[in-house]
Amino acid sequence: MSTENIVGIFLPLSLAIIMLGFGLSLTPDDFKRVLKYPRSVLVGLFCQMALLPILAFSLCYLFKFSPALSIGLMILAASPGGVAANIFSH
């Protein structure tokens, strides 16, 4: 199996299965709890949308990463999604 097949087929398929598994474990009470206690959701959003990019920028600045590595790290930090976001929010 080539790397193109792994990246193009296997990784998106495994991500879809993981996301489906997390979605199937949700109940209506989970959504009610978010509406009743929105602070946890807001703290999580703040950490992922603001704190994570600030931390990534700080690491790039402190360790003097190459421009290419710095850009890659900033893109990863600024684009929440995939398995990590699902695990954190679960």
GITAJO-V338959 format. One line per field, one symbol per residue. ss: DSSP state (2 for helix, 1 for strand, 0 for the rest). burial: # if it has 9 or more other ideal C-beta (glycine too) atoms within 8 Angstrom, else .. Layout:
ss=???
burial=???
//
This chain:
ss=002222222222222222222222000222222222022222222222222222222222222000222222222222000222222220
burial=....##...##...#..##..#...........#.........#.####.###.###.##....#...##..##..#.......##....
//
